[in-house]
């Protein structure tokens, strides 16, 4: 399937950013699957949100990722037009990598999650500031 010529959608204008966003969402899907597997492995029946320390870690990673997605996705949407496709895509890919590092380190030792958290927080902040700058500049 090809996009129509002149289509000004995010897909047409920001293909790399779109793919990086899709990767970030796939990371979230992986994190969500980890919670489901942990429910079974540690006998934590729904709707319980805690019950075994290993399940609790996976659930907390999922909830933290949701919290981060809430402002990452809008920041990506408003920051991409200002920064361009490649930079926005690089920041989104960094975010996704940060979430993987955050999850893996949190599962092992929650105290060692700092690098993954920083690789999530900083790209979002840069995208947000770029979007704000773009909005102000357009006034």
C-alpha positions, -999 to +999 in steps of 0.1 A: +000+000+000+014+034-010+005+068+005-012+092-019+009+120-033+005+152-014-008+134+017+005+155+047+000+128+073+027+119+099+034+088+079+042+107+048+061+136+064+078+117+092+083+081+082+113+075+104+096+091+134+065+069+127+087+038+127+105+048+159+071+055+176+059+021+165+091+006+180+083+024+213+048+010+213+062-025+206+085-021+236+054-013+257+037-044+243+067-065+254+065-049+289+028-057+290+034-093+280+060-096+308+033-086+333+009-113+320+036-139+321+045-128+357+008-131+367+009-168+357+044-176+370+039-160+404+002-168+409-011-133+410-047-135+397-064-105+382-075-080+393-047-080+420-020-054+413+005-070+437+013-102+455+048-114+447+079-091+446+089-103+410+054-097+397+053-063+415+085-052+397+071-061+363+038-044+371+056-013+383+076-011+351+044-013+331+027+014+350+058+036+349+059+031+311+023+042+308+031+073+328+060+081+305+040+074+273+013+099+284+037+128+277+062+112+253+037+106+225+023+142+225+058+156+229+069+136+199+040+148+178+047+185+186+085+182+186+089+163+153+079+192+130+104+215+147+133+190+149+128+171+117+122+135+110+157+121+117+163+139+150+128+132+162+132+095+152+165+093+170+150+107+201+121+083+199+145+054+194+165+065+224+132+066+244+124+030+234+160+018+242+157+036+275+125+018+283+142-016+276+171-007+298+148+006+325+128-027+324+157-051+324+176-032+352+144-028+373+136-065+370+171-073+384+175-044+409+151-014+410+179+008+425+198+005+392+171+019+369+186+054+366+202+050+331+170+037+316+150+064+332+173+091+320+172+077+285+134+080+287+131+114+304+157+134+284+143+127+249+108+135+260+119+167+276+139+177+244+108+170+222+086+190+246+108+220+246+112+218+208+074+217+205+070+247+228+096+266+209+079+258+176+046+270+189+060+302+203+079+308+170+048+303+150+029+331+168 
